């Protein structure tokens, strides 16, 4: 959701600048070029997390839970995951 809000605000600024004559229409192309990779990364991360969260096999769930428990004890990893899950990373 944070990414969507950022995108809406950024696109709003770009559209306003173009409509007011403060920027060329190419600014809208630049917006897509810079934001599409971010959107693709967010979708890919969400897909991986969802697949891991919905594992069905008992052994697979056990491995997943063990890995989560292990990496959850590493502060830099825990911070990085929190940033990714909250969609606070810009790029």
C-alpha atoms as a printed R data frame, in Angstrom:
   type eleno elety resid chain resno      x       y       z
1  ATOM     1    CA   UNK     A     1  0.000   0.000   0.000
2  ATOM     2    CA   UNK     A     2  2.832   2.420   0.789
3  ATOM     3    CA   UNK     A     3  4.231   1.942  -2.705
4  ATOM     4    CA   UNK     A     4  0.834   2.708  -4.241
5  ATOM     5    CA   UNK     A     5  0.477   5.868  -2.190
6  ATOM     6    CA   UNK     A     6  3.978   7.019  -3.147
7  ATOM     7    CA   UNK     A     7  3.220   6.276  -6.789
8  ATOM     8    CA   UNK     A     8 -0.035   8.248  -6.701
9  ATOM     9    CA   UNK     A     9  1.650  11.279  -5.137
10 ATOM    10    CA   UNK     A    10  4.623  11.135  -7.508
11 ATOM    11    CA   UNK     A    11  2.418  10.725 -10.560
12 ATOM    12    CA   UNK     A    12  0.177  13.560  -9.352
13 ATOM    13    CA   UNK     A    13  3.176  15.890  -9.116
14 ATOM    14    CA   UNK     A    14  4.371  14.844 -12.582
15 ATOM    15    CA   UNK     A    15  0.930  15.350 -14.131
16 ATOM    16    CA   UNK     A    16  0.514  18.723 -12.441
17 ATOM    17    CA   UNK     A    17  3.914  19.863 -13.686
18 ATOM    18    CA   UNK     A    18  3.121  18.799 -17.267
19 ATOM    19    CA   UNK     A    19 -0.358  20.367 -17.221
20 ATOM    20    CA   UNK     A    20  1.018  23.622 -15.771
21 ATOM    21    CA   UNK     A    21  3.696  23.754 -18.452
22 ATOM    22    CA   UNK     A    22  6.549  23.389 -15.953
23 ATOM    23    CA   UNK     A    23  7.639  20.060 -17.452
24 ATOM    24    CA   UNK     A    24  7.638  18.348 -20.809
25 ATOM    25    CA   UNK     A    25  5.423  15.295 -21.420
26 ATOM    26    CA   UNK     A    26  8.567  13.158 -21.429
27 ATOM    27    CA   UNK     A    27  8.466  13.475 -17.630
28 ATOM    28    CA   UNK     A    28  5.568  11.018 -17.645
29 ATOM    29    CA   UNK     A    29  7.698   8.496 -19.561
30 ATOM    30    CA   UNK     A    30 10.451   9.007 -17.003
31 ATOM    31    CA   UNK     A    31  7.955   8.282 -14.234
32 ATOM    32    CA   UNK     A    32  7.086   4.895 -15.753
33 ATOM    33    CA   UNK     A    33 10.744   4.043 -16.392
34 ATOM    34    CA   UNK     A    34 11.674   4.670 -12.757
35 ATOM    35    CA   UNK     A    35  8.582   3.262 -11.025
36 ATOM    36    CA   UNK     A    36  7.933   0.090 -13.034
37 ATOM    37    CA   UNK     A    37 11.026  -1.719 -11.671
38 ATOM    38    CA   UNK     A    38  9.909  -0.824  -8.134
39 ATOM    39    CA   UNK     A    39  6.426  -2.203  -8.766
40 ATOM    40    CA   UNK     A    40  7.863  -5.388 -10.287
41 ATOM    41    CA   UNK     A    41 10.124  -5.881  -7.261
42 ATOM    42    CA   UNK     A    42  7.225  -5.391  -4.831
43 ATOM    43    CA   UNK     A    43  5.039  -7.875  -6.729
44 ATOM    44    CA   UNK     A    44  7.852 -10.462  -6.899
45 ATOM    45    CA   UNK     A    45  8.603 -10.106  -3.171
46 ATOM    46    CA   UNK     A    46  4.917 -10.387  -2.284
47 ATOM    47    CA   UNK     A    47  4.620 -13.502  -4.431
48 ATOM    48    CA   UNK     A    48  7.600 -15.170  -2.706
49 ATOM    49    CA   UNK     A    49  6.307 -14.311   0.769
50 ATOM    50    CA   UNK     A    50  2.816 -15.561  -0.078
51 ATOM    51    CA   UNK     A    51  4.171 -18.833  -1.470
52 ATOM    52    CA   UNK     A    52  6.264 -19.364   1.662
53 ATOM    53    CA   UNK     A    53  3.361 -18.501   3.961
54 ATOM    54    CA   UNK     A    54  1.013 -20.940   2.249
55 ATOM    55    CA   UNK     A    55  3.256 -24.006   2.062
56 ATOM    56    CA   UNK     A    56  1.194 -27.162   2.559
57 ATOM    57    CA   UNK     A    57  3.636 -29.940   3.337
58 ATOM    58    CA   UNK     A    58  4.451 -30.563   6.987
59 ATOM    59    CA   UNK     A    59  8.181 -30.805   6.273
60 ATOM    60    CA   UNK     A    60  8.178 -27.646   4.113
61 ATOM    61    CA   UNK     A    61  6.338 -25.689   6.828
62 ATOM    62    CA   UNK     A    62  8.778 -26.955   9.435
63 ATOM    63    CA   UNK     A    63 11.769 -25.834   7.362
64 ATOM    64    CA   UNK     A    64 10.113 -22.464   6.688
65 ATOM    65    CA   UNK     A    65  9.396 -21.913  10.379
66 ATOM    66    CA   UNK     A    66 12.947 -22.872  11.331
67 ATOM    67    CA   UNK     A    67 14.441 -20.504   8.770
68 ATOM    68    CA   UNK     A    68 12.152 -17.657   9.879
69 ATOM    69    CA   UNK     A    69 13.062 -18.279  13.502
70 ATOM    70    CA   UNK     A    70 16.773 -18.319  12.688
71 ATOM    71    CA   UNK     A    71 16.851 -15.182  10.518
72 ATOM    72    CA   UNK     A    72 14.494 -13.371  12.875
73 ATOM    73    CA   UNK     A    73 17.325 -13.294  15.402
74 ATOM    74    CA   UNK     A    74 19.613 -11.314  13.071
75 ATOM    75    CA   UNK     A    75 18.856  -7.587  13.565
76 ATOM    76    CA   UNK     A    76 19.970  -6.362  10.086
77 ATOM    77    CA   UNK     A    77 17.902  -9.067   8.409
78 ATOM    78    CA   UNK     A    78 14.919  -8.342  10.635
79 ATOM    79    CA   UNK     A    79 15.159  -4.610   9.770
80 ATOM    80    CA   UNK     A    80 15.444  -5.348   6.049
81 ATOM    81    CA   UNK     A    81 12.396  -7.609   6.136
82 ATOM    82    CA   UNK     A    82 10.401  -4.985   8.019
83 ATOM    83    CA   UNK     A    83 11.306  -2.367   5.399
84 ATOM    84    CA   UNK     A    84 10.370  -4.724   2.548
85 ATOM    85    CA   UNK     A    85  7.086  -5.779   4.148
86 ATOM    86    CA   UNK     A    86  6.123  -2.167   4.843
87 ATOM    87    CA   UNK     A    87  7.092  -1.209   1.272
88 ATOM    88    CA   UNK     A    88  9.287   1.604   2.560
89 ATOM    89    CA   UNK     A    89 12.223   1.030   0.215
90 ATOM    90    CA   UNK     A    90 12.318   3.507  -2.668
91 ATOM    91    CA   UNK     A    91 14.252   1.401  -5.142
